[in-house]
Amino acid sequence: MDKTVKYPEDNPSIGILLCKSKSNLTVEYALEITNKPIGVATYRYTELPEHFARNLPDEEQLRSIFGALD
């Protein structure tokens, strides 16, 4: 993203890794080649801080994309 889409006035891009369940192996595999600082947090979708929730798809939109989430 930073090389192809980002404008000079934009902040560096971030990534979000969404997992249905906790899996250290999945996280380690997904992040093994990164050389940037990362943060790890666990949230239930209904417990997201408002400033995150309003910028992400709601539960119904996620269900239509990924199917059942339970």
Secondary structure as the mmCIF struct_conf table of DSSP 4:
data_model
#
loop_
_struct_conf.conf_type_id
_struct_conf.id
_struct_conf.beg_label_comp_id
_struct_conf.beg_label_asym_id
_struct_conf.beg_label_seq_id
_struct_conf.end_label_comp_id
_struct_conf.end_label_asym_id
_struct_conf.end_label_seq_id
TURN_TY1_P TURN_TY1_P1 ASP A 2 VAL A 5
TURN_TY1_P TURN_TY1_P2 PRO A 8 GLU A 9
BEND BEND1 ASP A 10 ASP A 10
HELX_LH_PP_P HELX_LH_PP_P1 ASN A 11 SER A 13
BEND BEND2 LYS A 20 SER A 21
HELX_RH_AL_P HELX_RH_AL_P1 ASN A 24 LEU A 31
TURN_TY1_P TURN_TY1_P3 GLU A 32 ILE A 33
BEND BEND3 LYS A 36 LYS A 36
HELX_RH_3T_P HELX_RH_3T_P1 TYR A 45 GLU A 47
HELX_RH_AL_P HELX_RH_AL_P2 GLU A 50 ALA A 53
TURN_TY1_P TURN_TY1_P4 ARG A 54 ASN A 55
BEND BEND4 LEU A 56 LEU A 56
HELX_RH_AL_P HELX_RH_AL_P3 GLU A 59 PHE A 66
#
